[in-house]
Amino acid sequence: MRAATSSQIEDDPDPRPEFAVLGSLEVRSGSELLSVNGALQRRVLVMLLLEAGRVVPVSRLVAAAWNDEPPESAEHQVRKTVAKLRSRIPHGPDIIVTDGPGYRAVVDAGQLDLLRYQKLLRVARASLEAGEAEQAAGQLREALALWRGPVLSGSGGRVVDAASTALEEQRLTAAEQLYDLCIEAGEAAEVTGELRVLVDEHPLRETLRSRLMLALYHSGQQAAALDEFARTRGHLADELGIDPGTELTGLHERILRQDPSLTRPERAVSRVQHQGSEAPHALPFDVPDFSGRSSELQWVCDAAGRALVGAPTVLALDGMGGGGKTALAIRAAHQLAEQYPDGSLFIDLHGFTPGQTPLSAFQAQGDLLSAVGIPSEELPTVPAGRAARWQSYMRGRRMLLVLDNAAASEQVRELIPASSDSLVLITSRPRLTGLDGAEWLSLGALPEPESHQILRNTLGAERVEREPAAARELLRLCGGLPLAVRIAAARLANRPQWTVQRLVERLRDHDRRLDELTSEGRGVAGALLLSYQSMPREQRTAFRLLGHHPGRYLDAEEAAALLDTDVLAAEDVLEELVDVRLLEAREPGVYALHDLVRSFVQRVAQSQKAPEDGQAVRRLLDHYLIAAERACDMLFPGRRHFGHGDEIGRERDEFDDKDKALQWLDQHRESLLAAVDAAYHEGLLWHAARLPRELGFHSSIRAYDASANAALEKGVSASRQLGDRSLTRLNLMNLAMGKWRLGQLSEAVARLEEAVDLSRQMDDLHSEAECRARLGQACNSMGQLDRALQLCQEANARAQELGFTRLDGSSLSTLSLVQVRLGLFDEAAESAERAVTIFDSIKEIQLSVDALSNLSQAIERLGRFEEALGWADAALERCQRMSMPSVLPLVLARRADVLARMGELEEAADSADHALAKATSSTDDIHRATVHLSVGRVRYAQGDLETAQAQQLLAHEIACRMELRYDEACALWGLGRTAEAQGDEQLARQHRSAADNLFSLMKVPESAR
């Protein structure tokens, strides 16, 4: 697009706008770039401009705006869109005029690049007819320079794309005419690079390929010309199943026999002298809607500014395919080009180009020398000579080189100037560690705000802002990969009737995600496939096996299990995958798979299954089971062992301490959950039955019971399918406790009663005692205090008989809580003290927190407040040491209750507020009513009766919903006291009466209310 001069701007304060449609849509008013928001506005405007000067009926604008069935309001929406465009564009009513059944764009060649383009082509045709070849070539080149890409960047919809295809055909025909003229003028070497770029874009167009073959032949590269024919034959066979046409085949035969009719034309001396006087400038088009990468762009500019005199500056950008390396390099090159007066060059080395063999250094040197105007007859035909010619040319020059898409260090090493002040920008997928003296920058995922900007640029701010949550989810599913974001945005732009949410729902299908992120042969899967295919066979096998890993993060030990090797060898494999950018290094020994790479490798693993895959999966599951069991053994001392170590051949070192065991479980939780799913669906029932137990134990600390329970449900099902009653009983009991923590008491009791029956059938006294203790815990929560007391006493007696130390302590801890509720405070204190002593003897921290909290409650009821606070503080210290989100709110509430009894109301309020905040963020519900009751008591003591009542009502609602009868009674008693303080005696009596009835049913004495 032509830029207005300063004098023009001064003369016309409101200049007529200029439009560009040969590529992305651009509208300028003077120096200002105007935004046209929304696909509908862009399509309508572009359709009018494509038909500039002609009436476009509203029906055709509707067809251009909607690919599929337009809405009933389509014509109305088009008319509204025209009105918006008229108001948005300066002189809009004069530019878009109503004419009969439609609208007409009134612009001239000075305003619209398409009209200038078509005018130049007409003038060039006239020059050719007049025999003015040189003028025609100049006019064709000027016309082709206006082309920036497909109309609306290929996202214009069916009608616009059809017009764009016709313009593209016109452009290619013009380009072929230009290159014919250049070859006839003896300038074959100069156009080789341009032809190669066009041929790469249109590999099946035989007429273009013939020009490239001729240009190479006339440049003294007969072998390269013949190689182009071989490439074409391979493409046509693979894509269409046909052979090259007679014209191309005939040219191949003439080149093969060096037909005299192909005599090289004499070089036009005047053009040689003209070109030799100009610095070459051959950078590709800079993407106009380039977004983000501001810090990376600044890094390149800063590094270029630190350049040493007399030595080249080599900057290399690496990252996974689709990460935007080329776009960044080109943007940086355009910004820095003025600092390099001897010119700028770009070459695609085809390191990862579909259907292309990577260029050798020898080939690349030839293309670069041709691009700077070196005659083909001066190009040495041996590698050493050509390398010397390249270095001689670059010596002393200050140029900017972009070496794009490199596959290996040897491809670029001999292209780097040995002695000059040049800047060399290299892009590659793997980090080319063989390049000495290079500064490296790895491109990771694009931050969400920068991805969001790409979406806004393509779809318009209005459409994105209509669905902010869906837009965020879309970007998350694209994983910050620029290629994925651009394809997703283009699909939505091409489907204006789609909501963003619709594409999000399609992308959520893990099996289809890569297919959804593909457009016109360009896609994330294709980019990753090239990286995969470029690896050695052993590396591809390792990568495929890693596709059976169930999570995003993996460590060297997991890889060692999958690959059946030792940890150091596995780490070497993982580091090699980091080098080729198919894996991300997070911290020593820990690696991550980008979400889209995960989708890709899982697809590879499923489509290329081998006999060893099943063994690899079993080894990984064995590793998980051993490691998880040993971690839980460290964290939960005294728990019963299940199974035998000789069932699994692979061994693992013990954990040194509880912190390391808990850290391992935290880091592998998501993988363990996914492993249960994978094992269950693959029919590996033994692993599916064993692993959930460890997840249930870990969840008792970390409170992710909903997902752990889903795994335990599968564990129950797998156990039943195996016919293993012992495993079924184990999973039922752990599932019951997970449901208890979520407040699903009836379901918890049902599973515990089934577990008790199974224990009796197996005559397993240990299991029966354990299940009875857990049943007592559930009965206590439901207010069945007599039954809870009996069950806990029976479980404790049996635990002592069997020497089951852990159960001895846990049954006593629950017993103490039941005794407090029944007013047996001395007995409760004794039970809790014994439980704490037992847990300390076996170094059990988690269960000791409950026991200490219960001891604090019993001691408080005995009136020993300072001692009760000490036990509450001890419970809090241990709870914080283990970071137990499920129990922390209860412990903080316990501390608040004691402080309130002591009259320390300010500190009590702090502890109560902390408890409430933690309870709100916790997934466990079983203690939430207790926390609200505590907050209510503290607020009552402070005289804040309104807040106290609100908290008591919340506690009552939760208790009723979960059948927590004791908590329900306490809430009613508190509401009665608050109503009395507010002067509402009638309401106070109603609440007290209801509370008394419940307490009486549970046999709770006055002293315990």
N, C-alpha and C positions, 0 to 999 in steps of 0.2 A: 504494500500500500504506500502511495506517495505521502510524504510528510509535508505539511504546509510550511512555507517559509515564514520567517518572523515578520517580514513586510506584509505578507498576506494576512497574517493574524491581526496586525495593527490596522490594516485597511478595513477588514471585515470583522467586527467584534463578535459576530454570530455567523461563522462560516458554515457553508452547507456541509453536511456530514459526508464522510467517505466510508465505503463498505468494502470488505474483503470476504469472499465466499470460497475461494480456492484453498480450502483447508478449514481450520476452525473459523467460526464467524467472528469478525472484528468490525466494530463500528467506532469511528473516530470523529470527534468534532474539534477541529484544530489539533492541539497536542493531547487532548483528553480522550482516553479510551472509555467508551460508554459500555456498560454492562447490559446485556439482554438476558433477563432471567427466565428460566423455565423452558422446557423442551418445546412447548406449544408456541411460544413467542418466536423462538429461534427458527422453528420449522416454517412457520407462516412467512416470516420475513425472508428467509432464504428462498422459499418457493417463489415469492414475488420477484426477488432479485435475479433468480435463474431465468425468469421469463421477463426480464426488464423491458419495458416499452410495450408489452403485450398484456391484454386483459386475462387475468387468471380467475375463472369462475369460483365462487365460494365452494361449490361441490368438489373442485380439484384441491382447494386448500384443505378441506375436510379430509380428503383421501391422503394428503401429504401429512396431516397432523396425526392421524390414527392409523396404525397398521391393520388392526383387526376391525371388528364391528365398532363404528363410532357410536357415542351415546346419542340419545334423542336430541340432546341440547347442543349437538356438535356445531351446527351453523351459528347458533347464538354465541357459543364460546369463541368461534372464529371472529365474529364481528366485534366482540368485546376485546379480543386480542389485538385486532387492528386498531381499535380505539386506544388501547394502551401503548401500542407502538407509536402511534401518531403523537401521543403526549410525551413519550420518552425521548423520541428522536427530534433534534432541532429541525425546524421546517418540515415536521412530520406530515401535516395535512397537504403540503405541496408535493411531497415525495411519494406518499401512498394515497392515490386518488381513487375515488369511487367511479367506476366506469361500467354502466350497464349491469350485467349479472354478477360482477365481481369487482376486483381491484386491480390497479396497474401501478407499477413502480416507475416513477419518472426520475431517471438518473442518466448521467452521461459517462463517457469513458474516463473522464477525470475523477469521477466519484466511485466507480465500480471496477475492481480488478478484473472481473470476468469480461467486461466490455473491452477493456484495454487488451486483454489476452487475445480475444477473438479478432480485434482490429489488427494486432501485430501479426497474427497468423495470416490474415488476408493480405497484408502488405508484403509478407515474406513470399506468399504464393505468387504475387504479381512480380516481385523481384526475380524469382526463379524463371517465370515465363519470359522475362526480359533478358535472361542470361546473366543477371548480376548475382553470381553465386556468393560472393563474399558478403554483400549487403544482406542477402537472404539468410545467411548463417547468423549474422549479428542480430537480425530481427527475430529469428527463431529462438536464439539463446535468450534474448530479452523477454520474449513471451514465456518461455519455460521457467525463467527465474521467478515469475509471479506465482507459480504453482507451489503451494505449501502442504498439499496433501489432499485426501478425499474431502468432498464437501461435508461440512459439519463433522469432520474427523471420523467419518464412517458411522455416525450415530444419528443419521437423519431420517431413518425409516425407509419403507419400501419405495415410495415415490421419489424422494430426494436421492436415495441411493441409486436408483435407476438413472437419474439425470447425471449423478456423479460418475457412474460407470461409463456413460457416453463421453463425458468430458475426459475421463482417464484414457479412454481409447484414442480420443483426439490428441491428447498430450503425448501418448506413446508414438503415434504416427508422426507427430511433429519432431519428436526426439530422434526417431529413426531417420527422418529427412536431414536433420542437423548432422547426425553422425556420418551419414553418407557424404555430405558436403565436406566434413572435416577430413574424412579418410581420403577423398578425392583431392583435397588440398595438401595432402602429405602430412597431416597432423594426427595420424593414428595413435601415436604414443600418448599424446596429450589427453585423448578421450577414453583411454583404456579404463582408468579408474572410475570415471562416471558410468561407463557402460556396465562395468562389473556390478556397481551398486544397483542399477536398474534391472539387470538380469537376476540378481539375488531377490529382488522384489517380485519379479515375474518369471520364475524359472521355467514355465511351460510355454513361453512366447518364443517361438522359433525364429521369428523375424528379428527380434532383438539379439538372440543368441548368434545369429549369422553375422550381425554387425560386430559383435565382440570378437568372434573368430577371425573376421577380416582385419580388425584393428590389431589383434595380437599377431597375426601373420605378417602384416605390413610393419609391425614393430620388431620383427626379427625373432618372434617367439612362436615358431611353428609347432613345437611340442605342446605348448600351452593352448594353442588354438585347437589342436586335435583332442586335447584333454577336455575342452569345453564340449565338444561333440559327444564324448563318452558320458559326461555328466548329464547332458540333455537326454540321451538315450535311456540312462538309468532312471531319470525323473519321469519320463513319459511312460516307461514300462511299469514303474511302481505306482504312479498316480492314475494312469488311464489305460494301461495294458496295451499300448500301441507303440509303433516305431516312429522315428523322425520322418518328416515329410520329404518329398523328392527334392525340393529346393535345398534344404539343409544337408541332405545326404549327398547331393551333387557337389555342394561347396566343400564338404568334407573330402570327397574323392579328389577334387581339384587341388586342395591344399596338400593332400597326401602325395600327389605326383608333381607338386610345384608347377602347376599349369601356367604357361607363359601369359595366359590371359589375365592372370592375377598380378601382373607386373606392378611393383610398388610405385605409386605416383610420386612425382617430384614434389619436394616440400616447397611451400609458398614462402619465399624469403622474407617478404614484408611482414607476414604474420609471425615468423620466428623472431624477427628483431623486436616486434611489438611485445610479444610475450616475454622475451628475455629481459625486457626493461621493467617488467612488473613483478612485484612480489606475489607469490602464489597464495591465494586465500581459498581454502577448500574445506571449510568446516561445514558439517551438515546443519540443517535447519534447527534452530533452538525452539524447543516446545514452548508455545506462548503461555500455557497454563501451568507451567512448572511450579510446583508447590513444595514447601518445606525444605529440609536439608540445609537450613541457613547456617547451622554450626559447621557442618561438613564443608559447605561452600567457603565459609570463612577460613577454615583450616587450609584449604587449597590455596586461597589467596595469600594467607599469611606465610605459608611455606614457600610460595613463589617469591614473596618479598624478601625472604632470607637467603636468596640464591647467592652463591659464591661466584666471583668473577672468574671467567675462564673455564668453568666446569658446568656441565649440565645439571639441572635440577630434575630429579626423577621422582615423581609422585605416583603412587599406585593405589587404586581403589579396588577392593575385593568384596565379595559378598555373594549370597545365593542368587540364582537366576530370578529375574523379575524384581530385583531390589532397587533398580533405578540408577545403576552405576553409569551407564552410557549417558543418560539424560543429565546427570550431575556433571560429568566430565565435559559435555558439550556446553552446558550453561557456564561453567567455569572458564572454558576456553574462549567463549565469546566475550566474557567480561575482561579477560586478560589479554586479548588479541592485540590491542593497541600498544601494549608494552613490548611486542616482538615485531619490529619493523620489517624483518626479512621474510615474514609470511607465516601462515599456519596451515598445517596439513592434518588430514584425518584418514585413517585406514582401518577397515574392519578385518581383523586377522582370522575371522571365522573359527575361532577356537570352539565355540558351541553354537554352530549354525546348522539347522536341519539340512541334511543332504549335501553338506559342503565339507571338503577336506580342509583342515586348518592350513593357512598359507605358511610356507616355509619362509625363513628370513630372506632367502634368495629371491623368492617371488615378491615378497613385500618390498624389498629394496628396489626391484624393478618397477613396481607400481608407483612407489613414491618418487623415484627419479623421473618417471614419465610424467607424473603430476606437476613437477616443477619445470617441465619443458625440455628435458634432456632428449635429444633425438634417439630413436630406437637403434640407429646404426652405431651410436656411441655407447650403448649398454653392453658391458662385458658379458660373455656367455658362460663364464666359469665363476663359481661362488667367491673365490678369493678376490678376483678382479672386480666383481660387482660390489663387494663389501668395501674395497678400497675406494671405488668411485663414489659410493655413498658417503663415506667418511670425508673424502676430499671436498665434496659439495658442501657438507655441513660445517666444515672447519671455518671458524671465525664468524659464522652467521648466528644471529639471534632469532631463533624461530620457535614456534609452538607446535609440538607434535602430539596428536592424540592417537595412541595405539590401543584400539578398542578390541575387546573380546579375545584376549590372549588365553591360550591354553596352557602354555609352559614357558619357563624362563628362556629357553633357547630360541623361542620364537621372537623375542623382543631384545635379547641381549645385544645382537649385532645391529639393531636399529637405533640404539642409543648413541648419540654423537659423542665421539671421544674427546673433542676439544671445541667447545662452543658455550655460549651463554644461553643455550636453549632450555626450554621447559618441556619435559616429556610427561604426559599424563597417560597412565596405563590403566585399563580396566580388565579385570579377570575374575572368574569365579573362585578358583583356588588362590590362596596366597602364594605368590611366586617367590618362595624363599631363596631361590638360587640367584636372585638379583642383588648384588652388593651395592650398598650406597643408596638404596631406595628408601623413601619414607612411605609408610603404609597407613592406610585408613580402611578399616572394615565397616561396611554399611550394614547396620542392623535394621530392625523393624522401624517403620516410620511412626513417630509419635501420633497419638490420636488427633490432636488439633491439626496437624499437617495433613493427615489422611482426610480429616473432615473438610479441609479446604479444597482438596481435589474433588470431593463429592459436591460441594457447593458450586465450584467452578463449572462442573459438568451439568448438574441438575438445576442449578439456580437456588438461591437462598430460601425462597418461599417454599419450594417443595421439600427441602431438607428440614426446614423448621416446622413443617406440618407434622412430622413424625420423628421427633428428636430421639426418643428411646430406640426406635427401630433403626435409625441411622447409626447410633452408637453400637447396637448389636451387629449391624452389617459390617462395620469397621472391625469389630472384634473378630468376627468370623473370617475376615480377610487377613487377619494377623499382621496388619501394618505393612503388608507387601504391596508396594506401589502398583505392580502389574495387576495384582488381584483387585485392588481398589479401582483402578481405571477400567478394568473389564466389567466389574460389577456396576460401576457408574454408567458405562456405555450401554449396558443391557437395559438399565432403567431409563436412560435417555431415549433409547430406541423403542421403549414401551411406555409411553406416557400414561396409559390406562392402568398400569401396575402401581400398586403402593410399594413403598420401601419394605413394608412388613411382608409382602408376598415373596419378594426375593429372599428375605431373611429366612422365611420358613423353608424355602427350597434349599438354602445353604445349610440349614440345620441338619439336613439328611447327610450324615457323614459319608455315606457311600456315593452320594451324587455331587458332593461339594466341588470336586475338581472338574466335573463335567460342566457344572454351572459357571465355573470361572474359566471358560474357554469361549473364544469368539473368533470366527473366520480363521481357524487354524492356529491362532495365537492363544496361549493359555499357560496357566501355572504348571499343569501336568506335563506339557511339552517341554517347558523350560527345565523342569526337574529331571525329565527322562534323558535329556542330553547329558546332564551331569552324571546320571547313573550309568549311561552307556559308555561314558568316557573312562570309567574306572576299570582297573584290572579285574579279571574274573574272580579272584579270591576276595577282593574288596566288595564286589557286587554281592557275592554269597553272604559275606558278613553283614552287609547292609540289609539284605533280605531277611536274614535271621533276626536282626534287631527289630524288624517290622512286627514280630510276634510279641514285643514288649508291650504291656497293656497301658502304660502311662506315657506322659510327655517327658518326664525327667527320668534319667537312669544313671546308675553309677557303674564303676568298673566291675564290681562284684556281680551285678546283674548281667552285665555283658559277658563276663567270664562264664557264667552259668549257661547262657544262650549259645556261646561259641565253643563251649567245652574246652576251655583253656585256662591258664592261670591269670591272675589279676593284672600283672604287668603286661603280658601279651595282649590282653583285652584292652587295656588302656592305650597301647600303641595303635590298635585298630581304631579306637574311638578318636584318637588325635588325628589320624589320617582322614577320617570323615569330617573332622573339624576343618582340616586344611582344604578340603574340596567344598566346604560350606554347606554340607548336608546335616551338620550337627553343630550345636552351639556349646562352647565351654562355659560353664557357670562358675565353678570353683574347682579346686584340685579334686579330681576323681568324680566330679558330678557334671552331667551333660544334659542338654535339652534338645528336643525336636520341635522345630516350628510346627504349629498346628497343621499347616498345609503340607509340610514334609511328612508329618505323621500320616495324614490321609494318603499321601503318595506311597510311602513305604508299606503301609498296610495293604494297599491295593496290589503292590508288587508281590508281597508275601502271599496273598491269597491267590494270585493268578499264576504264580510260579512255584507252587508247592512241590517240595521234594521229600523223600522218605525221612531225611534227617530233621525235618522241621518239627515233627511230633516229638521226637526225643529232646529237641532243644526246649520246647515248651514245658515238657515234664521236668527237665533240669531246672528251669527257672522257677517253677512252682515248688519244687523240692527246696530250692534255696530260700524262697520266701517263707516256707513253712518252718524250716529249721531256724532261720534268723528271727522270725516273729515269735516263735515259742521261747527261744532263749532270751529275747528282750523282755517278754512278759514274765518269764521265770525270775529275771533280775528285779523287775519292778514289783512283782506280787509274790514275795517269798512265802513258801509254805503251801502254795496251791498244788492241787493234785496233778501228777503227770499223767498224760494220756498217750497211749501208744508206746512204741519202742524205737530207740535210736537206730536200730539196724534195718528199719523199714526203708530208710533213705540212705543211699550210698554216699552222697556228697556231704562233707562235714563243714562246719563253720566255727571260727573262734568264738569263745565266750565274750560277753560284754564286760568291760572293766568296771563300770559303775552304772548307777541308775540314770545319771544324766545322759550318758551315751546311748543307753538302751531306749530311753524315751525319745531322744533325738532321732534315732533310726526309725522308730515307729512313726514319728511326726513326718519325717521326710518321705516315707514310703506309703503313707496312708492311702493316697489316691490310687497308687499302683496296686496295693493289696486289694482294695475294693474292686478295681477293674479285673484283677486276677481271678477273684471269685466268680465274677460274671463269665469270664472267658472259660474257666475250668468247667463251670456248669453247662454252658452252651456247647462246649466241645466234648461233653460226655466224660470228663475226667472227674468222676464223682467223688473219689477218695479225697482229692485236694479240695474240691468244693465243699466237702463236709468238714474238713479239718481247719481250714484257714479262718472261717468266720469267728471261731472261739477267740482268737487273738484280737480280732477287730472289736469284739464286744468288750474285752478287758481294757483295751486302749481307750475305747469310747467312754468307759467309766471315769477316765481322767479328763479326756478332751471334749466330751459332750458332742459327739456327732451321731447320736443314736438313730436318727432317721435312716441314714445311709448304712450304718452298721446293722440295723435291724433288717434292711433289705437283703444284706449278705447272709444274715443268720436265717432268714426265711429260706433262702436257697440251700443253706447248710442243712436245715431240717428236711427239705425235699430230697437232697442228695443222699442223706443218711437213710431215709426211708427206702429210696430206690436201691440202696446197697443192702437193705435188710439188716442194718447194724443198729440194734436197739440202744447200745451204749452211746454211740455217737448221736443218735436221735435225742436221747435224754439230755445229753450235754448241750446240744444246740437249743433245745426247748427251754432249758433253764436260763441260758444266757440271753435268749430272745425275750424271755419273760422279764428279766431285769432291765433290758433296754426299753421295753414297753412301760415298765414301772417308772423309769426316769422321765418318760414322756407323759406320765399321768394317765396312761391307758390301763387302769387297774383291773378292770374286768377281764381284759384279754390276757394280762399278765397272770392272773389267778388261774385262768383256764389252762394255760400252758404249763404252769407249775403243777397243777393237779395231774395233768397227763404225765409229766415227768416223774412225779411220785409213783404213779401206777407202774411205769416202766421200770423204775428202780426196784419195786417189790417183785415184779415178774422176774427180774434178773437176780433177785436176792442180793442186791448190792447195797449193803448197809451204809457205806460212805456216801453214796449218791443219794440215798433216801434221806439221810440226815441233812445233807446240804440242801436238798430241795425243800425239806420241811422248814429249815431256817429261812429260806427265801420266801416261802409261803407265809411265815410269821411276819416278815417284813411288810409284805403286801397287805395282810390283814390289819396290821397296825395302822397303815395309811388309810384304810377304809373304815377305821373306827371299830373293828371287831376285836376289841382289846382282850377279852377273855380268851378267845381262840389264839390270838397272837401270843399271849403270855404262855399258854400251854405249849404251842409249837416251838417257841424259842427255848423253853426249859427242856423239852424233850430233845431238841437238836443239840443243846449244850451238853446234856448228860451223855448222849450217844457219841458226841465228838470227844469227850474226855475218855470214854471207854475205848474208842478206836485210836486214840492218840493223834487225832486230826487237829493240830494246833491252830491252824488258820481259822477253821470253822469254830473252834472253841472261842476264839476272840471275837469273831464277827457275830456269833449268836449272842454272846454276852453284851455286845454293844447295842444290838437291837433290843435285847431284853431290858437294858437300862432305860431306853426311851419309853418302852411300854410301861415300865414301873413308875416313871415320872408321871405319866398321864393317869395312872391309877392311884397316885398320891403316895406311893411307896418310895419316899425320897431316900431314906437311908439305904434300902436295898438297891436302889438305882445307882447311888454313888458307889457302892461296893462293886456292883456288876461292871460299871464303867471303868473303875480303877483296875480291876482284874483284866479287862479287855486291853487297856493301855499297856499294862505290864507285859501281856502276852505279845502284843504287836511290837513293842520295843525289843523284846527278846529275839524276834525273828527279823527285825529291821524292816517291818512293814509300815510304810509311811501313809499310803492312801487311806487304808481303813482306820488308822490311828486318828486321822482328822475327825472322822465321825465320832469315834469313842471319846476324844477330848471334848468335842462340842457337847455330847450327851452328859459327860461328867460335869461340865460347866453348868448345864441346866439343872442337874440334880443338886449341886452345891448351892446354886442360887436359891432354889426352893427351900433349902435348909437355912437360908439367911446369911450365908458366908459370902458376901458380895465380892470382897477383894480377892478371895481365893477363886471364886467363879470367874472373875475377869482374867486372872492369871491363866486359867485353863483355856479360856476363849482365845487369849493372845497366843498361847502355845499352838492351838489348832490353826489360827490364822497364819502363823509363821510356817508351819508345815504345808499348809494349803498353798501358800505363795511360792514355797520352794519347789513344789511339784507343778505349779501352774495348773490348777484344777478348776476350770470354769464352771463345772456342774455343781461343785460344792461351795465355791467361794461366796456366793450370795447368802447361803444359809449360815456360814460362819460369821460373816459380817453382821447379819441380823442378830445372831446370838450375842455378839459383843455389844450391839446397840441396846438389846434388852437389859443386859447387866448394867451398863452405864446409866440407863434410864432409872433403874431401881436405886442406883447410887446417887441420883440427883445430878449427874454430870450430863446435863441435857444438851449442851452445845456439841460436845464430843459424840454423844449418842446420835444426834441428828446427822453429823458428818458420816458416821459409820452406816446409819440407816440409808442415807442418800446414796452412798457408795454401793450398798447391797442392792438397792432398787435399780441403779444403773446397770450393774452386772447381771441382775436377773432379767432385765429387759433384753440384753444382748445375748443371753444364753438360750440354747435350744431346749434345755431341760425344763419341764413344767412342774415337776413334782414338788419342788420347794418354793414355787412362786407365791402361793397363798401365804405360806409362813413369813415370807419377806414382807408382803403387804401388811400382814398383821403387826409385824415389828414396827414398820414405819408408822402405822396407825397409833400404836401405843406411845411412840416417842412424840408424835405430833399432839396427841391428847395431853401428855405431860407438859408440853410447851404451851398449851392453851389454844392451839390452832385447831379448833373443833371441826371446821369445814374440811380441811385437808384430812384430818383423822377419819372423818366419816367417809370421804371418798376412797381412802385406802381400805377401810373395812368393808365397804361395798364391793370393791374389786376382789378382796380376799374371799368374800362370801360367794361371788359369782363363780370364781375359779373352783372353790371347794365343792360347790353344788355340782358343777359340770363334771368334776373328776371323782365324785363320791368320796371326798376327804371329810368324813363325818366329824372328826375331832376339830379340824380346822374350821369347818362350817359352824360348829357350836361356839368356838372361840370368837369367830367373826360376829355372830349374833350377840354374844355377851358384850363385846366391845361396842357394837352399835347401840345396845341398850344403855351402856354407860354414857356414851356420847350424846344420845338423845336426851337423857336426864340432865346432863350439863347444859344442853341447849334449851331446857325448859319444856320439852315435849314429853310429859309423863306418860301419856297414853301409848305413844310409839315405843317408849322405853320399856313399858310393861310387856308389850307384844314381843319385842326382841328378847327380853329376859325369859319370858315364858317358853319361847321356842328353843332358846339355848338350854334352859333347864331340862326340857324334855329330851333333847339329844344327849346331854351329859348323863342323865339318869339311865337312858337306854345303854350307854357305854359303861355305866357304873363308875363314872368319874366323880370323886368326892369334891366337896366345896373347896378344899385346900388346893386342888389341882386345876381349878378353873381360872 
